[in-house]
């Protein structure tokens, strides 16, 4: 992620909200610690965002969730907690090390029976899911390499159904959506994704800016028409 100087007040407020309202459990705290121990970058969603994902899964009545970008399984645990006991979550992770850490964390959280971790490039896994011809996904969370976000968004629509909820993380990127030269690797994909979300007749969406421990960013929320 782009380097930034965090404003201490933002972080203090976020910590207060997390402690007072969000209250991540032991398994979620362990997922964050395990990521650091494994040398992963601290780029998992903030606890308040993770809790939002859980609540969105519950509000949408989702029974099948697709996640693109697993890391150590922090957001995976939140998403799986929002599913009913017989729900199913498929999460795509490129790196085997990350997948092993995530599997341990998901199992430690008592959610292993809900979660299928697919290892490899998501753009290889997603066509496999289409060929498997399973039920459509009710909820999709995209939080992986930003260059491929437009492709991930298209696959989310294809693997979903009318009414499927899609959340795309990191769509403000410290304001790089206004100046792609700030991050010529990631910003173009983010910008293209937002343009697609506004132009594609299959989608109806919005974007919310956020600020906190992860800096100045935001997420996009859309529903498949």
RAJO-V575687 format. One record per run of one state. SS is the DSSP state (H for helix, E for strand, - for the rest). FROM is the first residue (numbers start at 1). TO is the last residue. If there is no record, write none. Layout:
# RAJO-V575687
ss: [SS/SS]
from: [FROM/FROM]
to: [TO/TO]
This chain:
# RAJO-V575687
ss: [-/H/-/H/-/H/-/E/-/H/-/E/-/H/-/H/E/-/H/-/E/-/H/-/E/-/H/-/H/-/H/-/E/-/E/-]
from: [1/8/23/26/38/47/61/64/69/74/83/88/94/96/109/112/115/120/122/133/139/143/146/159/165/170/173/176/180/184/187/200/203/213/215/225]
to: [7/22/25/37/46/60/63/68/73/82/87/93/95/108/111/114/119/121/132/138/142/145/158/164/169/172/175/179/183/186/199/202/212/214/224/225]
